[in-house]
């Protein structure tokens, strides 16, 4: 089409020159007719070419857009780690400890010892707060809190003999607790123990001494 348009422009230039030199009316009319035909054909070609160029632009753009797809945005929801659930405190009161080992020791032994079996007692978290024992002159109170969802307690009052409170202690092992009651030392030896608690009341104990 471009070559044909160039040829038509050349024809128009030549016909224009001939029109200027022509003096006869018949010749002028013939040249005018050829000029009109050439100009119309040239204008039609130019219009067609212009439309083709306009149509080709959006096609190229569309092709370019299709060849490079836009990335799909990915929205990731942040995950907030939930804190571990707090341990459920044991419900109810204490389970009484009724079974334990008892060793009164000899007359030369400074200790009365008790052995309380409690499976996994040594694995309790914050064991210093969970296991405690309050000693008094003639009693002790052992408490174990939060062992497999239960609380345990061993209370003994009116002990057979008085104990040395500041020296008495308890030891927590993996599956048991050892309570060590410090005997009071007399002039020659430690007090003799035969039982953990006395069958006499406190007043009777004082009179017997």
VENVENPE-V943413 format. One record per residue. N is the residue number from 0. RES is the residue in one small letter. SS is DSSP state (~ for helix, > for strand, _ for the rest). PHI is phi in whole degrees, -180 to 180 (* if undefined). Layout:
[[N	RES	SS	PHI] [N	RES	SS	PHI]]
This chain:
[[0	x	_	*] [1	x	~	-64] [2	x	~	-64] [3	x	~	-64] [4	x	~	-67] [5	x	~	-63] [6	x	~	-65] [7	x	~	-65] [8	x	~	-63] [9	x	~	-64] [10	x	~	-61] [11	x	~	-65] [12	x	~	-62] [13	x	~	-66] [14	x	~	-65] [15	x	~	-65] [16	x	~	-65] [17	x	~	-64] [18	x	~	-64] [19	x	~	-70] [20	x	~	-88] [21	x	_	-69] [22	x	_	-116] [23	x	_	-86] [24	x	~	-62] [25	x	~	-64] [26	x	~	-66] [27	x	~	-62] [28	x	~	-66] [29	x	~	-65] [30	x	~	-67] [31	x	~	-61] [32	x	~	-66] [33	x	~	-66] [34	x	~	-62] [35	x	~	-62] [36	x	~	-65] [37	x	~	-68] [38	x	~	-65] [39	x	~	-65] [40	x	~	-67] [41	x	~	-64] [42	x	~	-64] [43	x	~	-65] [44	x	~	-65] [45	x	~	-64] [46	x	~	-65] [47	x	~	-64] [48	x	~	-65] [49	x	~	-63] [50	x	~	-65] [51	x	~	-64] [52	x	~	-66] [53	x	~	-65] [54	x	~	-71] [55	x	~	-74] [56	x	~	-65] [57	x	~	-64] [58	x	~	-66] [59	x	~	-64] [60	x	~	-64] [61	x	~	-62] [62	x	~	-63] [63	x	~	-66] [64	x	~	-66] [65	x	~	-71] [66	x	~	-72] [67	x	_	-121] [68	x	_	-67] [69	x	_	-72] [70	x	_	-66] [71	x	_	-81] [72	x	_	-65] [73	x	_	-109] [74	x	_	-103] [75	x	_	-103] [76	x	_	-84] [77	x	_	-70] [78	x	_	-102] [79	x	_	-99] [80	x	_	-66] [81	x	_	-80] [82	x	_	-66] [83	x	_	-62] [84	x	_	-64] [85	x	_	-68] [86	x	_	-61] [87	x	_	-77] [88	x	_	-66] [89	x	_	-59] [90	x	_	-89] [91	x	_	79] [92	x	_	-92] [93	x	_	-106] [94	x	>	-89] [95	x	>	-72] [96	x	_	-90] [97	x	_	-108] [98	x	_	-116] [99	x	_	-162] [100	x	>	-89] [101	x	>	-134] [102	x	>	-130] [103	x	_	-75] [104	x	_	73] [105	x	_	-79] [106	x	_	-68] [107	x	_	-98] [108	x	_	-89] [109	x	_	-83] [110	x	>	-126] [111	x	>	-107] [112	x	>	-120] [113	x	>	-123] [114	x	>	-121] [115	x	>	-110] [116	x	>	-88] [117	x	_	-142] [118	x	_	-61] [119	x	_	66] [120	x	~	-63] [121	x	~	-76] [122	x	~	-100] [123	x	_	-64] [124	x	_	-74] [125	x	_	52] [126	x	~	-63] [127	x	~	-65] [128	x	~	-88] [129	x	~	-80] [130	x	>	-118] [131	x	>	-147] [132	x	>	-145] [133	x	>	-99] [134	x	>	-103] [135	x	>	-129] [136	x	_	-57] [137	x	_	-132] [138	x	>	-162] [139	x	>	-150] [140	x	>	-138] [141	x	>	-98] [142	x	>	-129] [143	x	>	-127] [144	x	>	-114] [145	x	>	76] [146	x	>	-91] [147	x	_	54] [148	x	_	82] [149	x	>	-130] [150	x	>	-112] [151	x	>	-124] [152	x	>	-149] [153	x	>	-132] [154	x	>	-120] [155	x	>	-134] [156	x	_	-118] [157	x	_	54] [158	x	>	-60] [159	x	_	-60] [160	x	_	-136] [161	x	_	-71] [162	x	>	-124] [163	x	_	-88] [164	x	~	-60] [165	x	~	-67] [166	x	~	-100] [167	x	_	-73] [168	x	>	-159] [169	x	>	-138] [170	x	>	-126] [171	x	>	-100] [172	x	_	-111] [173	x	_	-58] [174	x	_	-123] [175	x	>	-159] [176	x	>	-123] [177	x	>	-110] [178	x	>	-102] [179	x	>	-116] [180	x	>	-94] [181	x	>	-82] [182	x	>	-72] [183	x	_	-85] [184	x	>	-93] [185	x	_	-89] [186	x	_	-68] [187	x	_	-117] [188	x	_	-158] [189	x	>	-76] [190	x	_	-58] [191	x	_	-87] [192	x	_	-115] [193	x	_	-117] [194	x	_	-134] [195	x	_	-75] [196	x	>	-117] [197	x	_	-94] [198	x	_	-80] [199	x	_	-87] [200	x	_	-80] [201	x	~	-63] [202	x	~	-65] [203	x	~	-66] [204	x	~	-63] [205	x	~	-64] [206	x	~	-67] [207	x	~	-68] [208	x	_	-87]]
